[in-house]
Amino acid sequence: MANRAYKPNPVDTQAIELPEELVQLAEPLARHVHEVWSARRIAEGWRYGPQRNDELKETPCLVPYEELEEGEKAYDRNTAMETLKYILSLGYRIER
């Protein structure tokens, strides 16, 4: 399977414009994405380390969301925004 060339084909969500209330939802959703990721890593035996080391199962990202580097936060925000856009692209509505 490792030889198989994988070509990602995500849904094009560029034309989807999020309403302001969903844009505001992206930050708490990004925080939750990080919390879920962190909980999974800890359950797998990972711990905080100053540099990522797969062999030792250490990562500098096992910190509260507020302490993440801005690049890591941006990754989580993008995941949140794209998830919201994808849901809308499928025809769903998100209401409070």
JORAPE-V121222 format. One line per field, one symbol per residue. phi: phi as a letter, one per 40 degrees, with the letter a starting at -180 (. if undefined). psi: psi as a letter, one per 20 degrees, with the letter a starting at -180 (. if undefined). burial: + if it has 9 or more other ideal C-beta (glycine too) atoms within 8 Angstrom, else -. Layout:
phi = ???
psi = ???
burial = ???
This chain:
phi = .cccccbdbcccbdccbccdccdcccccccccdcccdcccccccgcacacbcacccfbacccbddccccdccccccccdcccccccdcccgcbbbc
psi = hhipopoqmqpojhipppqhhhghhhghgggggggggggggghjjqrqqhqpohgilqqiimrqghiqqhhgghghggggghggggghhijqqoq.
burial = ------------+----+---++-+++-+++-+++-++--++---+--+---+---++++++--+--+---++--++-+++++++++++-------
